[in-house]
Amino acid sequence: MFEMSKLKFHLTDENKYFNGRQFSIEEAEFILFGAPFDATSTYRTGSRYAPQAIRCASINIETYSFRTLMDALDLKIHDAGDLPQTSNTEEITERISEVISEIVEDGKIPIMIGGEHTITYGAVKALKNISTIIFDAHMDLRDEYPMGVKISHATVSRRISEVLGVEKLLIMGVRATCKEEIEYAKKIGLIFKTSMEMIEKEVCEYIGKISNERLWISIDMDVLDPSIAPGVANPEPEGINLSKLLDTLEKLVSNNRVIGFDIVEVTPAYDNGITSIVASKIIFELACMIKNSLRNSEYTTI
């Protein structure tokens, strides 16, 4: 068992650390951990199995990034393992908040692998004076879903907007919602961009809407078209492709101080490993982008 403060993680098999390498906590720049929680999933469950599937993919794909001219094997990542599984939403939220707080206070960059999208609420709740960009096919702005449930994968963006303020949240890649969510978004002035807008336009004009303070990035894998990422909990057609997502992330990292990120909603049972491979590639590329940005920045710590 690995222990960070009072929280205990389930260590991965030593041959299945993310990236196939393990740096000590002291020398690591990134702390990666899994949050295998999917208790509120309402369609295809099983995202609790994603952290291990993504780790397995990460040691079986090539690691050189032509975008950053870096090898992801050189990233100093400590894989802390997974938080213990629970079906209690409040419990997992508090555990995540505690872990994220400690990682950031220690000057490290957290990488959280879900699990369902609810876990992002726990990360954001732990941080102050940040903005959040969520890549998601869905708006997740319901007040309750299912009936009476306030914190779930379908309400996570609404809860985050209440914590941060609507001006510090941007949702990108939307193409699946209901009339109630659209009306609520317009009422509160939430900025969102559809997948069609992302495909047709340059990203700079709306990335600029988010201030240059610290930034948390949340990537729901269903933002990608299901032809690219079929193994997700709630697939929706007409999504963006991987190159568009990575191009957008590249712009974000160059213009903001990214404090950490999460990858959520991979559901391994519904494909033959494709989505886990894509998720692993995104982690490689985004971590390399962050490392490259920090190296070229006046800032030396997060």
BALUMKE-240892 format. One line per 10 residues: number of its first residue (from 1); their letters; for each residue z, y, x of C-alpha. Coordinates in pm, 1 decimal, padded with zeros to 6 digits, always signed. Each point is the difference from the previous one (the first is absolute). Example, Ala and Ser with C-alpha at 12.3 -4.5 7.8 and 13.67 -1.06 7.14 Angstrom:
<sites>
1> AS> +00780.0:-00450.0:+01230.0 | -00066.0:+00344.0:+00137.0
</sites>
This chain:
<sites>
1> MFEMSKLKFH> +00000.0:+00000.0:+00000.0 | -00073.4:+00355.8:+00107.3 | +00253.1:+00263.8:-00093.6 | -00064.9:+00370.1:-00042.9 | +00318.4:+00174.0:-00115.4 | +00147.0:-00217.6:-00275.1 | -00335.1:-00136.0:-00111.5 | -00125.0:-00340.9:+00104.1 | -00363.9:-00093.1:+00029.5 | -00158.3:-00340.0:-00004.1
11> LTDENKYFNG> -00177.5:-00029.7:+00333.6 | -00350.7:-00133.0:+00007.7 | -00087.2:-00303.1:+00206.3 | -00029.9:+00115.9:+00361.4 | -00366.1:-00101.7:-00002.0 | -00072.2:+00211.7:-00308.0 | +00118.4:+00346.6:+00092.7 | -00242.3:+00263.7:-00121.3 | -00269.1:+00047.6:+00263.6 | +00127.3:-00309.3:+00183.5
21> RQFSIEEAEF> +00224.2:+00213.0:+00221.2 | +00360.7:+00113.8:-00024.5 | +00137.8:+00310.2:+00168.7 | +00372.0:+00065.5:+00006.7 | +00144.7:+00256.2:-00239.1 | +00077.7:+00229.3:+00291.3 | -00356.3:+00010.8:+00136.8 | -00179.9:-00017.0:-00336.1 | -00177.9:+00300.2:-00149.8 | -00056.2:-00172.4:-00334.1
31> ILFGAPFDAT> +00246.3:-00212.7:-00198.5 | -00178.4:-00230.9:-00241.7 | +00178.1:-00187.5:-00277.9 | -00085.3:-00184.0:-00318.3 | +00132.0:+00072.0:-00348.3 | -00091.3:-00317.9:-00193.3 | +00073.1:+00133.9:-00349.8 | -00213.8:-00048.5:-00311.1 | +00252.8:-00020.6:-00284.0 | -00173.9:+00259.0:-00221.1
41> STYRTGSRYA> -00356.8:-00125.9:+00048.7 | -00166.7:-00033.9:-00339.1 | -00333.9:-00168.4:+00069.5 | -00046.3:-00208.4:+00315.3 | +00329.2:-00068.3:+00173.3 | +00044.2:-00119.1:+00355.7 | -00006.2:+00313.2:+00215.2 | +00335.3:-00116.2:+00136.6 | -00200.0:-00242.4:+00214.2 | -00212.2:+00275.2:+00154.0
51> PQAIRCASIN> +00209.3:+00092.6:+00307.0 | -00037.5:-00344.5:+00154.2 | -00367.0:-00029.1:-00099.3 | -00076.8:+00336.1:+00161.7 | +00188.7:-00097.4:+00315.1 | -00200.5:-00321.3:+00021.2 | -00325.3:+00194.5:-00039.5 | +00104.8:+00248.1:+00268.5 | +00012.8:-00265.1:+00270.0 | -00338.2:-00144.3:-00091.5
61> IETYSFRTLM> -00224.6:+00308.5:+00005.3 | -00120.5:+00213.0:+00289.6 | +00209.8:+00305.9:+00080.6 | -00223.4:+00253.9:+00174.7 | -00052.3:+00321.3:-00197.8 | -00334.0:+00173.0:+00052.5 | +00127.7:+00293.0:-00206.5 | +00276.2:+00082.7:+00247.2 | -00125.4:-00184.1:+00310.5 | +00333.9:-00179.4:+00009.3
71> DALDLKIHDA> +00107.6:-00362.0:-00011.4 | +00259.1:-00060.9:-00270.3 | +00162.3:-00252.6:+00233.3 | +00122.8:+00299.5:+00199.4 | +00188.1:+00140.8:-00297.3 | +00374.0:-00027.8:+00051.8 | +00103.0:-00167.2:-00326.1 | +00330.3:-00168.0:-00073.6 | -00030.8:-00242.7:-00291.7 | +00342.6:-00007.0:-00163.0
81> GDLPQTSNTE> -00090.1:-00272.0:-00248.1 | +00047.9:+00018.5:-00376.7 | +00272.7:+00138.8:-00217.9 | +00167.8:-00274.7:-00203.6 | -00174.7:-00070.1:-00329.4 | +00158.4:+00130.3:-00317.2 | -00105.8:+00055.4:-00359.4 | +00221.4:+00307.6:-00031.2 | -00206.0:+00320.5:+00019.2 | +00294.8:+00227.1:+00074.9
91> EITERISEVI> +00117.1:-00231.0:+00277.0 | -00336.8:-00015.1:+00179.1 | -00046.0:+00376.6:-00038.5 | +00334.2:+00072.3:+00165.8 | -00061.8:-00251.3:+00278.2 | -00336.9:+00156.4:+00078.5 | +00141.5:+00353.3:-00005.9 | +00269.4:-00097.9:+00247.8 | -00242.8:-00169.6:+00237.0 | -00258.1:+00280.5:-00011.8
101> SEIVEDGKIP> +00268.6:+00262.6:+00062.7 | +00128.2:-00182.2:+00304.5 | -00344.6:-00061.9:+00147.8 | -00101.1:+00365.5:-00033.3 | +00333.3:+00130.0:+00127.6 | -00051.9:-00217.4:+00306.6 | -00333.0:+00172.7:+00067.3 | -00211.5:-00302.0:-00095.1 | -00287.9:-00029.2:-00247.2 | +00055.8:-00245.1:-00288.5
111> IMIGGEHTIT> -00275.2:-00231.1:-00121.0 | +00099.2:-00170.7:-00324.0 | -00192.7:-00296.3:-00140.3 | +00041.1:-00082.5:-00368.0 | +00048.1:-00137.5:-00247.0 | -00088.6:+00198.2:-00307.3 | -00042.7:+00376.1:-00009.5 | +00352.6:+00063.4:-00128.2 | +00125.9:-00025.5:+00358.1 | -00163.5:+00333.2:+00091.7
121> YGAVKALKNI> +00255.7:+00176.9:-00217.8 | +00278.0:-00132.4:+00222.3 | -00171.8:+00134.3:+00312.6 | -00073.9:+00345.7:-00137.8 | +00348.0:+00034.7:-00148.6 | +00145.4:-00035.3:+00348.8 | -00200.7:+00286.4:+00148.8 | +00022.8:+00377.1:-00042.6 | -00251.1:+00282.0:+00034.5 | -00299.9:-00229.8:-00006.3
131> STIIFDAHMD> -00324.2:-00031.0:-00187.4 | -00144.3:-00329.5:-00119.4 | -00357.8:-00112.5:-00042.9 | -00049.4:-00312.6:-00206.8 | -00325.0:-00195.4:+00006.5 | -00013.7:-00191.5:-00325.7 | -00239.3:-00105.1:-00273.7 | +00275.4:+00080.5:-00249.3 | +00190.7:+00319.4:-00070.8 | +00333.6:-00180.4:-00055.6
141> LRDEYPMGVK> +00127.0:+00296.8:-00199.4 | +00149.8:-00179.1:-00297.3 | +00358.5:+00094.4:-00075.2 | +00097.4:-00356.0:-00093.6 | -00186.4:-00325.9:+00059.8 | +00053.1:-00256.3:-00132.4 | +00201.1:+00140.2:-00287.1 | +00327.2:+00153.5:+00120.6 | -00064.5:-00058.5:+00372.6 | +00014.2:+00332.0:+00186.1
151> ISHATVSRRI> -00072.5:-00119.8:+00354.3 | -00295.6:-00234.0:+00030.7 | -00341.9:-00031.4:+00158.8 | -00146.5:+00191.6:-00298.5 | +00246.1:+00292.1:+00018.0 | +00030.6:+00043.1:+00376.5 | -00216.0:+00313.4:+00034.8 | +00189.4:+00172.2:-00280.9 | +00334.8:-00077.5:+00160.8 | -00128.1:+00123.0:+00337.7
161> SEVLGVEKLL> -00124.5:+00325.2:-00152.7 | +00347.4:+00054.6:-00145.5 | +00161.1:-00048.0:+00341.6 | -00241.1:+00206.7:+00209.5 | -00145.1:+00246.2:-00247.9 | -00349.4:-00035.2:-00140.3 | -00146.9:+00240.0:+00256.5 | +00082.1:-00247.5:+00277.7 | -00182.3:-00297.5:-00148.1 | -00370.7:-00083.6:+00006.5
171> IMGVRATCKE> -00148.7:-00317.4:-00148.9 | -00341.4:-00110.7:+00121.3 | -00243.8:-00266.5:-00116.7 | +00101.2:+00001.9:-00368.4 | -00222.0:-00182.5:-00247.4 | +00241.8:-00182.4:-00233.0 | +00235.5:+00187.3:-00228.1 | +00083.9:+00079.3:-00361.0 | -00022.6:+00317.3:-00207.6 | +00376.2:+00056.2:+00020.1
181> EIEYAKKIGL> -00007.4:+00005.8:+00380.7 | -00297.3:+00239.0:+00016.0 | +00171.7:+00239.3:-00241.4 | +00324.5:-00016.9:+00197.3 | -00178.8:+00063.0:+00330.3 | -00170.8:+00308.1:-00141.4 | +00324.2:+00122.4:-00152.0 | +00193.9:-00007.6:+00326.1 | -00292.7:+00109.0:+00218.5 | -00028.1:-00320.5:+00201.9
191> IFKTSMEMIE> -00300.6:-00012.0:+00230.6 | -00189.9:-00327.0:-00008.3 | -00346.1:-00105.6:+00109.8 | -00202.8:-00283.5:-00144.3 | -00173.7:-00266.0:+00204.1 | -00332.9:+00154.2:-00105.8 | +00106.1:+00337.4:+00141.9 | +00109.4:-00163.2:+00324.0 | -00334.6:-00175.2:+00033.9 | -00206.6:+00309.9:-00076.8
201> KEVCEYIGKI> +00192.5:+00273.6:+00184.2 | +00148.1:+00079.1:+00336.8 | +00374.3:-00049.8:+00012.9 | +00100.9:+00322.7:+00176.3 | -00005.8:+00222.2:-00306.5 | +00274.2:-00188.6:-00181.9 | +00199.1:-00123.2:+00296.2 | +00066.4:+00368.3:+00063.2 | +00194.7:+00011.9:-00324.5 | +00282.4:-00186.9:+00170.1
211> SNERLWISID> +00210.6:+00210.8:+00234.6 | +00024.0:-00070.8:+00371.2 | +00358.3:-00119.7:-00014.2 | +00092.8:-00362.8:+00061.7 | -00211.2:-00245.9:-00193.9 | +00058.2:-00346.9:-00143.2 | -00313.9:-00200.1:-00077.2 | +00002.6:-00277.4:-00258.7 | -00299.0:-00232.8:-00029.3 | -00024.3:-00216.4:-00308.6
221> MDVLDPSIAP> -00267.5:-00248.7:+00094.3 | -00156.1:+00020.3:-00345.0 | -00138.8:+00341.1:+00099.5 | -00273.0:-00207.1:+00166.2 | -00272.1:-00158.0:-00207.6 | +00092.0:-00360.0:-00092.4 | -00318.0:-00118.6:+00170.6 | +00177.7:+00106.2:+00322.9 | +00361.4:-00075.7:-00094.3 | +00008.6:-00258.4:-00280.8
231> GVANPEPEGI> +00354.5:-00121.6:+00064.3 | +00198.3:+00276.7:-00168.8 | +00233.9:+00007.4:-00296.7 | -00212.5:+00227.2:-00221.3 | -00365.7:+00006.6:+00114.0 | -00229.5:+00271.8:-00138.0 | -00378.2:+00026.3:+00051.5 | -00176.8:+00305.0:+00148.0 | +00237.5:+00057.5:+00287.1 | -00062.3:+00154.2:+00339.2
241> NLSKLLDTLE> -00105.1:-00199.0:+00304.3 | +00206.1:-00053.2:+00313.8 | -00197.2:+00248.1:+00210.6 | +00065.7:+00279.8:-00248.7 | +00371.5:-00079.4:+00002.0 | +00018.7:-00005.0:+00379.6 | -00206.8:+00319.6:+00028.2 | +00244.0:+00169.8:-00235.9 | +00303.4:-00128.7:+00188.8 | -00151.6:+00129.4:+00323.2
251> KLVSNNRVIG> -00022.3:+00350.4:-00149.3 | +00357.1:-00022.7:-00127.9 | +00147.5:-00106.9:+00329.2 | -00179.0:+00274.9:+00189.6 | +00133.0:+00267.9:-00234.8 | +00351.5:-00115.5:-00075.3 | +00308.5:-00141.7:+00163.4 | +00011.4:-00350.4:-00146.7 | +00359.1:-00117.2:-00015.4 | -00084.4:-00351.7:-00119.2
261> FDIVEVTPAY> -00206.2:-00207.2:-00240.2 | -00003.2:-00302.1:-00225.4 | -00254.0:-00260.3:-00111.7 | +00067.0:-00150.8:-00341.9 | -00128.2:-00230.5:-00275.4 | -00174.5:-00266.3:+00209.6 | +00026.3:-00320.2:-00204.0 | -00108.9:-00283.0:+00229.5 | -00033.9:-00275.5:-00259.3 | -00304.1:+00166.2:-00157.7
271> DNGITSIVAS> -00237.9:-00017.7:+00293.2 | -00060.6:-00199.9:+00315.8 | +00167.0:+00241.4:+00238.3 | -00255.6:+00282.3:-00019.7 | +00238.4:+00266.7:-00129.2 | +00269.0:-00085.9:+00253.5 | -00257.6:+00038.9:+00276.5 | -00108.2:+00338.3:-00137.6 | +00364.0:+00112.9:-00029.1 | +00066.1:-00105.8:+00356.8
281> KIIFELACMI> -00306.2:+00193.9:+00118.1 | +00123.6:+00312.7:-00181.7 | +00339.8:-00027.8:+00167.6 | -00163.0:-00038.9:+00341.6 | -00229.0:+00297.9:-00049.0 | +00253.9:+00232.6:-00159.6 | +00265.9:-00074.3:+00260.8 | -00256.5:+00065.9:+00276.1 | -00096.0:+00327.6:-00168.7 | +00364.5:+00107.6:-00018.0
291> KNSLRNSEYT> +00060.3:-00095.2:+00360.9 | -00312.2:+00186.9:+00108.6 | +00098.1:+00305.4:-00202.5 | +00350.9:+00010.9:+00142.2 | -00133.8:-00038.6:+00349.6 | -00223.9:+00302.4:-00052.3 | +00262.7:+00205.0:-00182.7 | +00254.9:+00248.6:+00119.8 | +00257.5:-00217.8:-00173.9 | +00147.5:-00286.3:+00198.2
301> TI> +00217.9:-00145.1:-00272.6 | -00007.6:-00035.7:-00375.5
</sites>
